[in-house]
Amino acid sequence: MESKNKKAPAKLHIRKGDTVKVISGNAKGESGVITKVLVDKSRATVEGVNMITKHVKPNAQNPQGSIEKLEGAIHISNLMVVDPKTGEATRTGRKANDKGKLQRFSKKTGELL
């Protein structure tokens, strides 16, 4: 049964497909493209960053079992969007476009993302 007081998920400063830079943690300084955003956990998976090792048990399709390298999720507070024009990490803001719809913009250059 669903509760009536359920809040709408917060708007995030990142989206799937954005190029981001890791600003803290073990993968600090690395950058990549976001492949998945976990809104409820405030985490994102970035291509080629925060690689973890997963041991896969043997099964009918894979009788030998294996060790796989996967991307681990990173908290979104540790990610910064990379401005496509300058190639540098930038903070983002929201402003209304000519139709009144909110769009993200780079705080460094002022350009829409």
Sequence and secondary structure as in RCSB ss.txt:
>XXXX:A:sequence
MESKNKKAPAKLHIRKGDTVKVISGNAKGESGVITKVLVDKSRATVEGVNMITKHVKPNAQNPQGSIEKLEGAIH
ISNLMVVDPKTGEATRTGRKANDKGKLQRFSKKTGELL
>XXXX:A:secstr
   TT       S  TT EEEE SSTTTT EEEEEEEETTTTEEEETTSSEEEEEE   SS TT EEEEEE EEE
GGGEEEE TTT SEE EEEEE TTS EEEEETTT  B 
